Amino acid sequence: MAGLAAFQGTNYYNKIMYMENQLETIKANLPYGYEKQIAKEVGCSQGTVHNILNNKPASARSTYKAKVLNVAVRMANEALEATKGVSRAAAELEILHHGSAS
């Protein structure tokens, strides 16, 4: 039984580490001033946003957690789509430029 408990503890630890890595990826793709923007949209303090996105123990039971995470994911996706749009536009312009030069 102790082996199973140790395995479950390891599995829980792995899930926590995976979630922390996901949060870091999301935060890395958020625009400047995101804590203030999210706080305003959700209706909570910047400190609450900071604690939730940094997975602080104080935020574990926050009523704002789901809303903050949803807004953060949406904002990160918007930034990702904008980046993809820039890449697509640059690629198309490069094709157009090289195509017209021939």
C-alpha positions as CSV (number, residue, x, y, z in Angstrom):
1,M,0.0,0.0,0.0
2,A,2.9,2.4,0.7
3,G,4.1,1.9,-2.8
4,L,0.8,3.0,-4.2
5,A,0.7,6.1,-2.0
6,A,4.2,7.0,-3.1
7,F,3.2,6.5,-6.7
8,Q,0.0,8.7,-6.2
9,G,2.1,11.3,-4.5
10,T,4.6,11.3,-7.4
11,N,1.7,11.5,-9.9
12,Y,0.2,14.5,-8.0
13,Y,3.6,16.2,-8.0
14,N,4.0,15.6,-11.7
15,K,0.5,17.1,-12.3
16,I,1.5,20.2,-10.3
17,M,4.8,20.6,-12.1
18,Y,3.0,20.3,-15.5
19,M,0.4,22.9,-14.5
20,E,3.2,25.3,-13.3
21,N,4.9,24.8,-16.7
22,Q,1.7,25.5,-18.5
23,L,1.2,28.7,-16.4
24,E,4.7,29.8,-17.3
25,T,4.0,29.3,-21.0
26,I,0.8,31.2,-20.8
27,K,2.4,34.1,-18.8
28,A,5.3,34.2,-21.3
29,N,2.7,34.9,-24.1
30,L,0.7,37.6,-22.3
31,P,1.1,41.3,-23.2
32,Y,2.8,43.9,-21.1
33,G,0.6,44.9,-18.2
34,Y,-1.5,41.7,-18.3
35,E,-2.0,41.6,-14.5
36,K,-3.7,44.9,-14.5
37,Q,-5.8,44.1,-17.6
38,I,-6.9,40.8,-16.2
39,A,-7.7,42.3,-12.8
40,K,-9.9,45.0,-14.4
41,E,-11.7,42.5,-16.6
42,V,-12.3,39.9,-13.8
43,G,-13.1,42.5,-11.1
44,C,-10.4,41.5,-8.6
45,S,-7.0,43.0,-7.5
46,Q,-3.7,42.7,-9.3
47,G,-2.4,40.9,-6.3
48,T,-5.1,38.2,-6.7
49,V,-4.2,37.8,-10.4
50,H,-0.5,37.6,-9.5
51,N,-1.1,35.0,-6.8
52,I,-3.3,32.8,-9.1
53,L,-0.9,33.0,-12.1
54,N,2.1,32.2,-9.9
55,N,0.2,29.3,-8.3
56,K,0.6,30.7,-4.8
57,P,-1.1,28.7,-2.0
58,A,-3.2,31.7,-1.0
59,S,-4.9,31.5,-4.4
60,A,-5.9,27.8,-4.2
61,R,-9.5,28.5,-3.2
62,S,-10.0,31.9,-4.7
63,T,-13.4,32.4,-6.3
64,Y,-11.6,34.3,-9.1
65,K,-9.3,31.5,-10.1
66,A,-11.3,30.1,-13.0
67,K,-12.1,33.6,-14.4
68,V,-8.5,34.7,-14.1
69,L,-7.2,31.6,-15.8
70,N,-9.8,31.8,-18.6
71,V,-9.0,35.4,-19.3
72,A,-5.2,34.7,-19.2
73,V,-5.6,31.8,-21.7
74,R,-7.8,33.9,-24.0
75,M,-5.3,36.8,-23.9
76,A,-2.4,34.4,-24.6
77,N,-4.3,32.9,-27.5
78,E,-5.0,36.3,-28.9
79,A,-1.3,37.1,-28.8
80,L,-0.5,33.8,-30.4
81,E,-3.0,34.4,-33.3
82,A,-1.5,37.9,-33.8
83,T,2.0,36.4,-34.0
84,K,0.7,33.8,-36.5
85,G,-0.9,36.5,-38.5
86,V,2.4,38.4,-38.7
87,S,4.2,35.3,-39.8
88,R,1.7,34.5,-42.5
89,A,1.6,38.1,-43.8
90,A,5.4,38.2,-43.9
91,A,5.6,34.9,-45.8
92,E,3.0,36.0,-48.3
93,L,4.7,39.3,-48.8
94,E,8.0,37.6,-49.3
95,I,6.4,35.3,-51.9
96,L,4.8,38.3,-53.6
97,H,8.1,40.2,-53.5
98,H,10.1,37.4,-55.0
99,G,7.4,36.5,-57.4
100,S,7.2,40.0,-58.8
101,A,11.0,40.2,-59.2
102,S,11.2,37.3,-61.5
